[in-house]
Amino acid sequence: MAFVVIAASCADSSKNFSDTFKADWMKSCQNQAGVNLDKNKAKRYCQCSLEIVMDRYKNEDEARAAIPTMSVNQVQQILVLPCMK
């Protein structure tokens, strides 16, 4: 079990997402998703989409630069559909 924890923490060492970025993502996402989803589903959806962002990009600056340039279709395919299961 300790190996899994160590391996997971090593895998994330190259990622650089601040707690502020994560909290802001969750707050903004839940405000938007909460229009169509109940509170618990919105929270799960937003956590899922945040995890995708953190897996896809090296840091929050890269994510902030890339996401606004994505087409609606790209956002749907990358961030929405995988989290709506």
BELBEL-V622138 format. One line per field, one symbol per residue. phi: phi as a letter, one per 40 degrees, with the letter a starting at -180 (. if undefined). psi: psi as a letter, one per 30 degrees, with the letter a starting at -180 (. if undefined). burial: 1 if it has 9 or more other C-alpha atoms within 8 Angstrom, else 0. A space follows every 50 residues. Layout:
# BELBEL-V622138
phi->???
psi->???
burial->???
This chain:
# BELBEL-V622138
phi->.ccccccccccccccbbcccdcccdccccccccccbbcdcccccdccccc ccdcccbcacccccccdccccdccddccbcdcccc
psi->eeeeeeeeeeefffkikleeeeeeeeeeeeeeffeflleeeeeeeeeeee eeefeeleleeeeeeeeffkleeeeeeefdeffg.
burial->00000000000000101000110011001100110010000110111111 01110011110110000001000111111110100
